[in-house]
């Protein structure tokens, strides 16, 4: 019987792979063409340049370190002091620098005294050549769809540059080269994990730290077993297989299954966006770039996911947790809302049965899975202009917890204005 199940799983995985391949390939070609022709605000993997986003001047320049040219994107007041310097890092699967273009533009208009430095997620460039270690192997297995059977990767060599701890060390060296010894930090997605390690090891460098769309210190191993039917936190094990990673992003962005990764409010707001507008650029960034990931980036995602896990990341941020650095968490308000089709939105709830921040925030929907009005506790939300603040527990480690309306996982792109207001307010408190 066991042998039969193994054969059945292998056959099912193969059929899924080959049936999905034509759809993903054709759609990927089309989406890449759309992104290529959309305008001038998109970053390039090579060829540093100046450009404008929403009227704000940006410039890109390289930082050469140990034979690799790292990308820095800068905007705002170049002469700003440390108290007005903000260092940002985005995540995957889209260009981690471009992810912050619109938020930085909002920040610079909101506060003209700020200097904003976007540090590319180290080595995550489409033209990066992988260099495998002779001795370091994958720390984590993969899981093949559709039945989540384990894939042993223990013999697979890895490129150790994509260990988040090593990326943090590289990021610290980059900041040292450009003379940043103290600043405010903003991380999103994988960028937040890298900054968790960087600031945990170097707490004196951070005047404040705003982290978005990344679980904090509360996660149960069993929750990963729920994927892909119910995704709580990033599905590392499914993303470790490149074709599966591509299929997952196509499914959650285009098919809205098994979850809807984008806020319905955001999708509605950009539905009629015209080419050449900021709204169109944000729309293509999420609706097209995220499902047209180049092969090189898919291979890099594999390297990342073979070397990390949610529980591993929770343990890794213990030093940060024990530090005195002021931390603000910002999440999309639509996390685990239910869309018009009855599908859960996104993957990082801040309430209920799968609350990833249970040690810090008051529970807005105690015992609930989704945002069910029947469970809601009143009086825990404070309106703060374009964003909201969720009430913290008395013993919370976090200094502030902000909710971004009409946004889910990709809140920095879905609603950059509200994110900018939340970050600027927090920076002002600790400048």
N, C-alpha and C positions, 0 to 999 in steps of 0.2 A: 504493500500500500504506500509506504514512504517513497519508494522508488517511482511509483506511478505519479505521486504528487510532485516530485522533483521534475519529472519529464513534462508534466502538465504545465508547471510554472515556466519552464524553459521555453516551451512552445508558445505559451501565451505572451511572454515577454517578447519573443522574436516576432510574432504576428503584430503586436502593438507597435514595435519599432518600425517594421517595414510598411505597415499601413499608414502610420503617421508621417513617414519620411517625405512622400510627395507633397503633402499639404504644407508641412513646415518649410520645405525647400522653396516651393513656389512663392508662398507668402513672404518668406524671409527675403527673397530677391526683390519683391515688390516693395516691402517696407524699407529696405536699405536704399532703394532708388528714391523713395519719397523723402527720406531723411537727407540724402545727398543733395537734393535739389531745393531744400526748404529755405535756405537763407544763410546769413553770415554769422549768426550768433553761435553756431555749433563749433565746438573745439575740434582740433585736429590731433591726430596721434603724433604727427611730426610737423615741422614748419611753424615755429612760434610766431605770433602775430598780435596785433592790437585790434580791438573790436569794441563795439558798443552794445549794451543790453539795456533796453528801456531808458536810453539817453545817458547812461553811465559808462565812462571809459574803463575798459579792461585792458590789461596787457599780460602776455604770457612770456616766460623766459625759463631757460634751463638751469638746473643746478647739477653739475657733474660731480658724481660721488662714486668712487671705486669702479670706474669704467661704465657707469650707467648715467644717462641724462634724465633726471627727474623733472617733472613739470610743475611750475608754480604759476598760478593765475592771481593777479593782484588788481585791486581797485580801491579807490578812496584816497585819503590823505597820506602820501608817502612819508611825510615827516611826523606822523603821529607818534606819541610816546607809548610805552607799554600798556598804560591804562586804557588806551584807545585802539589797541591792536587786537584783531580777532583772527584766529587761525582756524580754518575749516577743512574737513575731510569727509567726502561722501563714500558711497559704497558701490554695490553691484546691482544689476548686470549692466546698467548703462554707464556712460562716461562719468566717473565719480567727480570730476571737476565741473563739467557742465551741469550736473545735478544742482550745484549751488549758484549758478549764474544769476538766476532771477531773485533768489533770496538776498544775495550780496548787493544786487542793484537796489533792492528795497532798503536794505540796511544803510547803504551809502546816501540814499535820498533822505532817510529818516534822521540820520546823524552824520553830518558832513565832517565831523572830526575823526571818524573811524578810518583805520587802515585795515583792509580785509585781505588775507592771504589764503588762497585755496591751495592746499597741498594735495596733489594727485595721490590716490591710494597707491603706496609704493609698489612699483613693478607691474601694476595692472594696466598694461598698454597692449594694444593688439599686435605691436611689432616686437614684443618681448620674446626672446628665445629662452625656452626652458632649459635649465641646467640641473640635471638630476644628481643627487648624492649617491655615492657608492655604498654608504652605510646606513643612511636614514630612510626608513620605510614608512608607509602610511600608518597612522595611528588608529584610524577608524574605518569601518567597513562601509559598503554601499548597500542600498536596498533597491531591488529591481521591481518595477511595476509590471503587472497590476496587483500582484499579491504580496508585495513587500518582502520577497524572499531575500535573505542576507547574501551579499556578495563579498567574499573574502578578498581583501586588498592588502593583507599583511605582507605580501612579498613585493608589492609595488614600490619602486623607488620614488622619492618626491624631490621637488625643488624646495629646499628649506627656506628660501627667501619669502615664501608665501605663508609660513607660520606667522600668525598675527603678532606674536611677541617679537619676532625678528623684524617684521614690518614696522613695529613701534620703535625699535632701536634705530632703524634706517630713518624714520621720520624725525627722531630726535637729532640725528646727525645733520639732516637737511636744515632743520631750524637753526642749528649751531652755525652752519655755513652762512646762512643769510642773516645772522646776528640777532635772532629772536631768543631772548633769555627769559622772558616773562610775557604772558599774553592771556587773553580770554580764548577758550577753545570751544568749538562747535563740531560735533561729530554726528553723522547720520548713518544708520545701517552698519555695514562693515567698518566704515570710518570711525564709528563710535567704539567698536571693539578695539581697534588699533589705539585710539586715544585712551581707552581704559587702561591698557598696558603702559602706554607712554607716561601718562600722568600718575598712575600708580607707582611707577618707578622714579618719577621726578616730580613730586607734588608741588615743589616750590616754583615750578614753571607756570602754573595755572592760577590766574587770579579768579577765574570762574570757569565752569565747564557745563555747557548745555549739550545734552545727548538726546538724539531723536530716534524713534522707531527701533529700539533695541531693548530687549528684556534686561532686567537689572539683577536682582539677587535671589529670585524665587522661581524655581523650575523643577518639575518632577520628571525623572527619566521616562516614566511610563507615558508621558504626554507625546513623546516622539513616535510612539507606536500607533497613535491615532491617525497619522498622515498616511495617504493623502486625503482620506475621507473628511477628516477634521484636522486642520493645520494650526497648531499652537506653537508659535515661535518658528524660526526658519527651518525648513525641512532639509537639513544638512545631508542626510544619508541618501535622499532621492536626488539631490542636486550634484552628487559626486560623480554621476554618470552623465557625460556631456549631452547625449541625445535626449536623455530624460529631462535634464535641466531645461533644454530648449522647449521640450513638450510641455513641461510644467508652466513655464512663463506664457507660452501660447494659450494654454488652457485657462489660466487664471486671468489673463488680460483680455483675450478675445472671446473665449467661450464662457467665461465667468463660472468655471467649474474646476475643482470642487469648491473653491471659494472665489469671491470677486475681490481682486486685489486693489482695485481703485474705488475711490469714493464716488457713489452715484452723483453727488452734488458737483464734484469736479468734472465728471464726464459730461454732465448736462451743460455746465458753464462754458465748455470749449467745443461743444458739438458743432457750432456754426462758425468757428474761428476761421479767419481768412489767412491765406499764405502771406508771410511777411510780418505778421503780428506776433507779439509776445505770447499770446494765448495759443497761437498755432504752433510755435516752437515748443511750448510746454506740452501741448497735446501730442505732437510727434515724438517727443522725448519719451513719454510713457506708453502711448498706444502703439508705437511703431519700433522705436529703438530697443525697447525691452523685450521684444519678441523677434528681433533680427540681430541677435548677438553674434558677432564674428566668431569663427572657429577658434581663433587664438584666445579670445576671452573665455570661451567655454572650457578650453583646456586649463586656463588659469583658475577658473572657478573650481574645477576638479581638484587642482592642487591645494586650494584653500580648504575645501571641504574634507579632504583626506587628512588634514592636520588640525581640525578643530571640531568642536561639538558644543551644544548649548550648556551642558553641565560643566564642560571644560572651561568655557568662557566665564561662567559664574564663579568658579574657583579662582580663575585668573584675575578677577577684579577685586579680590579680597584686600589687596594693598590700597587700592583706591577707596574702597569702602571704609577702611580704617583711617584714612587721611582726613585732613580738615578742609579740603577743597570744597567750596560751595558748588553744589550740583543741582541743575534744573533738568528735569525730564520733560520732553514734549512728545505727545502722541497725537495721532489723528483722532478726532472725536468720533469718527465713524468706525473705529475698530470694533469688530463683532456686532455691528449693526446688521440689520437684515434688509436686503435690497428688494425691489419690486417683484423679483422672481422667487423670493423666499430664500436666497442664498446668503450665507454669512459673508461679511465684508472683512477682508484682511485677516491677520494672523497673530496679533499681539494685544489681547484684551487687557484692560486695566481695571477689571471688576470681575465678580462672579466666580464660577466654578474653576476657571482657568486663569485667574488673576495673576499676571506676571509681576505685579508690584504690590503683592499682598502685605508685605512688611512695611510699606510706606504710606499708601493712600487709604482713605476711608472707602469702603466698598459701596459703589454707586448702585449696583444691582446684586445684592447678596444672594448667592446660590444659583444665579441665572447662568445660562450659557450665552445667550444673545442679549442685546439691549431690549429687554422686555419691560414695558411700562408697568406691568403688574408687580415687578420686583423693585422698582426704582425708589431710592431713598431721597427725599427732598432736602434742600438746604445745604448740599455738599458742593455745589457749583457756584463760583463767583464770576460774573461777567467782567472782563478786563478789556473793553473795547473790541478789537477784532478777534481776540482769543478768550479762552476761559481758564480759570484756575480751579483745580480739584482739591478739596480739603485733605490735608495730610494728617496722619496719625501723630499722636503726641511724641512718640519715640522715633519718628521718621529720620532716616539718614539724609534723604533728599531735602533740599532747601525749598524747592518749588516743583509743582507738577502742573503742566499746562496742556490744555486740550485745544487742538487746531480744528476749527469748523470746516465742513466740506472737504475733509481730508482723511486719508487712512495711512497706509504704510509710507507712501511717498509724499508725505506732508510738505516737504521743502519745495516740491515741484507743484503739488496740487493747490496749495495756498501759501505761497512764499511771503505774502504781505503779513498774514497773521503770525507766521513763524518769525519774521523779522521783528515785529513788535514784541513778541514774547522774549526773544533773545536780547533785544536792545534794552528792554526794561530790566532784565536780569543783569546784564553787563553794567548798567548804570548803578545798580545797587552795590557793586563790588569793584568799580573802576578805581 
